[in-house]
Amino acid sequence: MKDISKYQGIIPAFYACYDKEGKVSPEGVQALTKYFVKKGVKGVYVGGSSGECIYQSVAERKLVLENVMAAAEGKLTVIAHVACNNTQDSQELAAHAEKCGVDAVAAIPPIYFHLPEYAIAQYWNDISAAAPNTDFVIYNIPQLAGVALTMPLFREMLKNPRVVAVKNSSMPVQDIQMFKAEGGEGFVVFNGPDEQFISGRAMGADGGIGGTYGVMPELFLKMDELIRAGKVAEALPIQNAADEIIYTMCAAKGNLYAVIKEVLRRRENVDLGGVRAPLYNLVPEDEAVVEKAAALIDSAMKKYVG
């Protein structure tokens, strides 16, 4: 049976890193990667929503991954999200990811056109075929992709032996239990919604991939530690604290990831630039949100991590 230990734990979704001109910053990518190594997370999920993938070119996404791999030095599990809105570009990124030595490639379904399930399966299998020696992770995020991973589609994808996991970002935690049961022994399901991390873990998720983990990894690492020790009740107040931080960061006029990057700059001296248009950057009135979020993180760290 395949060793799935490399997928069990806290895997932050990697943030887009830009220089002052708004171009991808290799230095920023490497700095963020080293930050995650230092924090002790299990791995990183590169090129997903938090990485602003749909606003980056194929060449930019390759550049990001290459610099993640260079800085990680084998110390992190690396899952590369390679989906583009056409098969050819997605396959190019998948083949590149395999060449770089990632642990897995992942993909959302194609967006905009409402494709039949057999076309979605073909798209995913074509991407997987471009990285024939690499694990494949299905990314289920129906609220953004506009299409959900149904059980018939899931069963079809399980015919592909490279399909080892689902990153489940649908809101019903019941979906996690269903995918775990259908996937069978050794199949991995990641909890996606950060706000219900402990709920997803309680329903059987092996770990989590999340967009807010990176700004407060210690809190999610502590929750994961407590859950593995059977101390879910002790993890609950940490989840509540993390949720308050998330709700605060979402209250800005600027995009959530713009807030996260500014908090990281202030608290960790990691400068990742802003966000790429049409995502909205911070405005002066967001200062209060940034300050409150940073203060809440500081408070939670002192209370729950020490």
N, C-alpha and C positions, 0 to 999 in steps of 0.2 A: 504494500500500500504506500502511496506517495506521502512523504513527510510534509505535513502542513504547518509545522511549528513556525516556519518563517512568516506565515500569514496571521499568526495569533498575537494580537496585541494592539498597540496604539500606532496608527499609521496616518500622520497628518497629510492633508492635501496640500501640495506645494503651491506657493504663491508666485504669481508673475513678478519678475524683477526687472525694473527699467532704470535707465540712466536719466540724466537731466533732459535729454532730447527725446525721451520716450521710447528709445530703442532697447531691446533686450540687453541686459547687462550680465555678461559672463561672470564678472566679479561679484555681483549681487547674488547670482545663482549659487556660486561656490560658497559665499558667506552664509547664505541661508542653509545650505546643505550641512556645513560644518556646525552651525547652530543646532540643527536637529541631531546630529551625531552626539554633540555635547550633552543634549538634554536626555539622551538615552531612549529615544523612541524606537519602535521596532523597524519602521521603514518610512518611505514617502510615496505618495501617489502623485505622479508628475503629469502635468498637461491636462488636468481636468477642469472643472468649473472654476475652482479657486485659481488655477493657472491661466485663466482667461483664454482658454484654447481656441474658442470660436473667433477670437479677435486677433489671432496670430497666424502667420504664414507657416507653411510646411518647413521652410528653412529655419525660421525662428524656433519652432518647436524642436527641431533637431538640435539646434544650438543649446537650448535649455537642457535637454536630456544629456547631451555630451558633457556638459559642465557639472551636472548633478553626479554623473557616474565618476567623473574625475575626482571630485571632492569627497564622495562617499567612501572611496577606497575599500569597497566590499563590506563596509560596516553597517549598511542599511539594506533591508529588502526594498527593491525598487519596482514599482508597478507603473508602467507608462501607459497613460490613456492616449490612444492613437486615432480615435475616430475623427474624421472630417465628414463633410456632408456629401462626399462622393467616395466610391470604393477605391479608385485608383490612388488618391492621395492617402487614404487610410492604409492601404497596403504598403505604400512607400514608407510611411512612418512605422508600421509594424516591422517591416524588414530591417529598417534602421535600428529600431529598438532591440531586436534580437542580436544584431551585430554589436550593439553596445554592451550586451550582456545583462539585460534586465531580467528580473525574476518572472515577470508576467506582463502581458499587454492587456489592455481593457478598452471597451468601447460602449458608448451609448448607441441606441438605434439611430438611424437617419432621421433628421428633423425636417419640418415643413411639409413635405408631401406625406400623406397618410398611406403608407405602404401596407400591403397584405403581409401577414405573418411569414409566409414562405419567402417573401422578398427580404424581410428583415433577417431571417435565418441565413439566407444566402449571403447577405452583406456581412454578417458576423463570421460566417464560415470562410468567406473569401479573405477577410482580414486575418483570421487565424492561420489560413493556409500560407500566408506570406511570412509567417513566423512559425514554421513547423516544429521547431524544437523548444517552444516557449509556451508556458501556461497562458490560458485565456480567461479573463474575468468579464462577465456580463455586468454592465452598469445599468441598473434599473432606477430611473429617476423620472417617473411619469409626469410629475407636476411641471417639469421643464421640457422634457423631450416630447411630450404630447402623446406618448404611447407607453403602455404598461407591459411588463413581462408577464404574460399569462402562463398558466400551467401547461397548456398545449405547446406553446412556443418554447417554454423551458424544457419540456420533455424532448422536443426536437433537437434542441441544442445539446442536451446530455449525450446524444449519439456521437458528438465530437469528443474524443478522449482528452483533448487539450483543455476543455472547459472544466475548470476546477473550482470556480467561485462565482458568487454574485455579490456585487456591491449594491446593497439594497437601500435606496434612499426614498422609497415610498413611505408614507406616514404610518400605515397600519403595521404594528409590530407583529401581527399575525402572519404577515407575509414571510417574515424571517423563519418562523417555525415551519411553514409550508415548504419553503425552499430547502431547508435543512432536511426535512423528512423525505422529500422527493429526491434530493441529491444523494442521499445515502451516506454511509460511513466514509469519512475522509473528505467529504465535500465541504467547502468553506463558504460561510455567509458573513459578510461584513455589515455591521450596522452603519447606516448612512446619516440619519438625522441626529445631529449632535445633542439636540435638546432632549432626546430620549435614549441616551447611550445606555444607561443601566437597564432600561426596559428591554432594549434590544438584546443586551447581553443575557438578561434573565430568560428571554425567549429562545436562546441558543446561539446567538451570534458569537463567532470565534474571536472577534475583535472589532475594531472600528476604523473607518476612514472618514475624516471630518475636516471641514473647511475652517473651523474655529480652533481646532486642536493646537495649531501652531502658535497662537498668541498666548496660550495658557497650557502648555503640554503637561506641566506638573500636576494639574488638577485631573486631567484625564488619565494620566499614569497612575495616580493615587486611586481613582475610582476602579480602574482595571485591577490593581493590586488587591483591593478590598473584595471585589467580586470574585476573584479567583480563590480568595480565602474564605468564601461563603459569608462575607459580612456585608450583604446588600444594604441592610438598614443603616450601616455606617457610611455607605457611599451616597445615600440619598441626599443628605444636606449639601454634599459637594456638587451633586447634579443640580440642585436648586440654585446654588451659588453661580455655577457655570451658566445656567439658563438666564439668571439676572444679568450677567455680563453680556450674553448674546443679545438679549432684548435691548439692552442699553446701546450696544454698538449698532443695532439695526435702526435706532431712532434718529440717526444723523440724516441730513439731506444728501450728503455724499454716500457713495456705495459702501457696503459693509467692508469690502476688502480694502478700501481706502482708509477706513477707520483702523482696521487691524494693522495695516502697514505703519500707520503713524504711531500706534501704541507700541509696536515692536521697535520702532526707531527710538522712542523715548525710554522704554524700559530695558531694552536689550542691546541698544546701539547697533541694530541691524537695519540698514537703509535700503529699502526696496523700491523707492520711487513712489509714483502714484498709480492710478489705474488708467487703462486705455479707453478712450472714447469709443462707443457712446456711454460706457460706464462713467458715472459722475464722480468727479474728485471732490475733496473736502472744500467747504466754504467757511468763512470766518466764524459763523454762528455754530459750526460743528465743534469748536474748541471745547465747549462745556461737555459735550458727549465724550470726546476723547479723554478729557481729564477724569470724568466720572468712571469710564471703563477702566482706565489705568488704575485708579484708586480701588475699584472693586476687585481687580485682579490682585493687587498688592495685599488687600485685606484677606482675601480667600487663601492666598499662599501662606500668610502668617498663621491663619487659623487651622488649615487642614494639612499643610505640607511641612511647615516649620522652617 
